[in-house]
Amino acid sequence: MILLHIMSERASSKIISSRESVSSQDVILTGDRPTGPLHLGHYVGSLKARVELQEICTQYVLIADMQALTDNADKPHKVRDNVLEVMLDYLAVGISPEKSAIYLQSGIPETAELTMYFLNLVNVGRLSRNPTVKNEIQQRGFGNEVPAGFWTYPVNQAADIAQFKATLVPVGQDQVPILELSNDIVRTFNRMYNRSVLRACRALTPTSGLLPGIDGNLKMSKSLGNAIYLSDPSDIVAKKVKSMFTDPNHIRVEDPGQVEGNTVFSYLEVFDPDTAEVARLKDQYRRGGLADGVVKGRLTDVLEAFLTPIRKRRTEYAADLGEVKRMLATSTERARNTAQRTLKEVRDALGIVEL
């Protein structure tokens, strides 16, 4: 997922596009579905921001294993095997379980209870009209066999957000309708039970575009097989860069080439710290006289310099998976303590009998 991937006029659903608007008082919820290792698109779209935001405010980072099962119930091993893979990627890029509460969704049973209460506050028609879920159902080819868990996962996401009283949730524009549903549920709860227990949140949208896939697709994706993973070894990275989409009309070295839409240059713009050299290469490519192989060679070197320290840290953490599990368990327990306090307030508002 990157968690919660039109825009409402309601103030409670305000959309923020700059991290300059984030304060120390904010609480952020973000996360991923553990269905595979994370890639450069995840880094550009969310991981880099998480490392920065954990220095500014309170941040909860969700490994959404239960949500991942909503469309992987027949492949539980896929989810199980990738929980620690995602955790290793988090640690490798610098997300700290001491600064960010990294938690496993299945480790907080209070979320499931809160989800059940929330399901009573939203009707079937509202869920059916959610454009994000409708698109995802079509992409997965469910047809009329949509698992109920998948159909209602936005309500589960609302519980994830509400249990921490998150004020900001990083999302892509395509995920804003899910955030709006979450706020509708929160408003309904507070109004129905005459309590200001839960808090509506705002969307924090990315300031940069998506990193394209190596095939030129607008989005890098695990499912499309067009990703460079943070854990990819050097030879695999070099092979993937070599296969990258460039300008199909740039047949000979002397031919003028197009930079716009050229995947190699898109990556250099993001990862090459020498912006002046990138500008020079663009100019030469446009004029002609610069081979694709030369540009790809530079990108290979740039990505190797970027990924080497990440790989090194990942290898160090992977050498002691027991310690990695302990860190995740400790961080999950810390997050659960907060969820338990919120659930107590919810139960009190509902008048649930305490045994």
DATA-V423451 format. One line per field, one symbol per residue. burial: I if it has 24 or more other ideal C-beta (glycine too) atoms within 12 Angstrom, else O. A space follows every 50 residues. Layout:
# DATA-V423451
burial=???
This chain:
# DATA-V423451
burial=IIIIIOOOOOOOIIIIOOIOOIOOOIIIIIIIIIIIIIIIIIIIIIIIII IIIIOIIIIIIIIIIIIIIIIIOOOOOOIOOIIIIIIIIIIIIIIOIOII IIIIIIIIOIIIIIIOIIIOIIOOOIIOOIOIIOOIIOOOOOOOOOOOOI IIIIIIIIIIIIIIIIIIIIIIIIIIIIIIIIIIIIIIIIOOOOOOIIII IIIIIIOOOIIIIIOIOOIIIIOOOIIIIIIIOOOOIIOIIOOIIIIOOI OOOOOOIOIOOIIIIIIIIIIIOOOOOIOOIIOOIOOOOIOIOOIIOIII IIIIOIIOOIIOIIOOIOOOOOOIOOIIIOIIOIIIOIIOOIIOIIOOOI OOOOO
